[in-house]
Amino acid sequence: MKITKLRLTKEASNRLRFLAGKTGLTPNLLCRLGFCLSLNEPSIPNPTDYPEEDREFNRYTLLGEYDLLFVSLLKQRCYQDGLELSDLSDHFRAHMNRGVVLLQKRIKGVGDIVELLQ
């Protein structure tokens, strides 16, 4: 598995900017929350729906000290979905992009983040 960088779609980047402005949270934290929301969704996101076209993140900056945890969660989800681990970077990108969209639909301010985490 070689995931070093992640690029978001234009839509996800715009939603991420909106969320950061509304909540005051960093894009890294918002992406992590969204990623978890996406992993919790029963459907499998299609990586081809999320072209690499806008904002770029370094994997280690994005995931920080929790890198191993997030990669393990993704591997477990791929295993449950019957997906090949050779496509892990595509599924990482798909879950991250879908997660930002899901998060933006649920969050209107900091209070919604607190409620989400409870």
C-alpha positions in Angstrom: 0.0 0.0 0.0 1.4 3.4 -1.0 -0.7 6.2 0.2 1.3 9.4 0.6 -1.0 12.1 -0.7 -4.8 12.6 -1.0 -6.6 14.9 -3.3 -10.2 16.0 -2.8 -12.8 16.8 -5.4 -13.7 20.4 -6.0 -17.1 19.8 -4.3 -15.5 18.3 -1.2 -12.9 21.1 -1.0 -15.6 23.7 -1.2 -17.6 22.0 1.5 -14.5 21.7 3.7 -13.8 25.4 3.4 -17.4 26.1 4.4 -17.2 23.7 7.4 -13.9 25.2 8.6 -15.4 28.6 8.5 -18.5 27.6 10.4 -16.8 25.5 13.1 -13.3 27.0 13.4 -11.9 23.4 13.2 -8.9 22.6 11.0 -9.5 20.8 7.7 -7.5 17.8 9.0 -9.8 17.3 11.9 -12.9 17.8 9.8 -11.6 15.2 7.2 -11.0 12.7 10.0 -14.5 13.1 11.3 -15.9 12.8 7.8 -13.8 9.7 7.1 -15.3 8.0 10.2 -18.9 9.0 9.1 -18.2 7.5 5.7 -16.9 4.2 7.1 -20.1 4.0 9.2 -22.3 4.2 6.1 -23.4 0.8 4.8 -22.9 1.6 1.1 -19.6 1.3 -0.6 -18.4 4.6 -2.2 -17.3 4.3 -5.8 -13.8 5.8 -6.2 -14.5 6.9 -9.7 -17.1 9.3 -8.4 -14.3 11.2 -6.6 -11.7 12.5 -9.1 -8.5 13.9 -7.8 -9.0 17.5 -8.8 -8.5 20.0 -6.1 -7.1 20.3 -2.5 -4.1 18.0 -1.7 -3.2 16.7 1.7 -0.1 14.8 2.9 -1.3 11.6 4.5 0.8 12.0 7.6 -0.3 15.6 8.1 -3.9 14.6 7.6 -3.9 11.6 9.9 -1.2 12.6 12.3 -0.4 10.3 15.2 -3.6 8.3 14.4 -2.3 7.2 11.0 -2.2 3.5 11.9 -5.7 3.6 13.4 -7.3 5.2 10.3 -5.5 2.9 7.9 -6.5 -0.2 10.0 -10.1 1.0 10.0 -10.0 1.4 6.3 -8.5 -2.1 5.8 -11.2 -3.6 8.0 -13.9 -1.9 6.0 -12.4 -3.1 2.7 -12.2 -6.6 4.1 -15.9 -6.4 5.1 -16.8 -5.1 1.7 -14.8 -7.8 -0.1 -12.6 -5.2 -1.8 -9.0 -5.7 -2.8 -6.3 -4.0 -0.6 -4.4 -3.2 -3.7 -7.0 -0.5 -4.3 -6.7 0.9 -0.8 -5.6 4.4 -1.8 -8.6 4.7 -4.1 -10.9 3.6 -1.3 -9.2 6.0 1.1 -9.9 8.9 -1.3 -13.5 7.8 -1.8 -14.2 7.6 1.9 -12.5 10.9 2.7 -14.4 12.7 -0.1 -17.8 11.1 0.8 -17.2 11.8 4.4 -16.6 15.5 3.9 -19.9 15.7 2.0 -21.8 13.7 4.7 -20.3 15.9 7.5 -21.3 19.1 5.8 -24.9 17.9 5.6 -24.9 17.3 9.3 -22.9 20.2 10.7 -24.1 23.8 10.8 -21.9 24.9 13.7 -19.7 23.8 16.6 -22.7 22.6 18.6 -23.4 20.0 15.9 -19.9 18.7 16.2 -20.3 18.3 20.0 -23.6 16.4 19.4 -22.0 14.2 16.7 -19.2 13.2 19.1 -21.6 12.2 21.9 
